Amino acid sequence: MPRCRRLLAIALMLMVLGIAESQPMIRIGSKTDPEAHLFTYDQKFRESTRFMNYNLSMVGEKEFEDCSRLSSRMDLRMFPSWTELVINANFSGIGRMGYVVYDEEREQPREEQSTITHMFIGNFSMDERLLVAKNHAVESGYLPPV
């Protein structure tokens, strides 16, 4: 009986070793080992910018999140009577941009005079220009000129 147990234990060990050898083993982070994987996880990128022009009573923002690919550039010019935002972006994920202009005449709580929000989900390449001037707003880049 003890000999059968030993043979059974040896047979089980050989089966376990055979199963373990058949499953690939992932080696992480070795530059000298050509079989090693440097990264074993998915990377996601995030970027956000929020700005305020107190003279215009304006708040603007851009945000990218859960992006597997993200390349963006923002040019921002702010003056007492106008704000210009230019965004060049190439991304795969979620992108949001927009602004809120508050009524300057009202005290607290302030009323929103204008709210613009754009949300993109998917793969996008965009060149967006947003100009908010005192009592005027101009957007371009989404639709062709009419």
Disulfide bonds with the S-S distance in Angstrom:
none
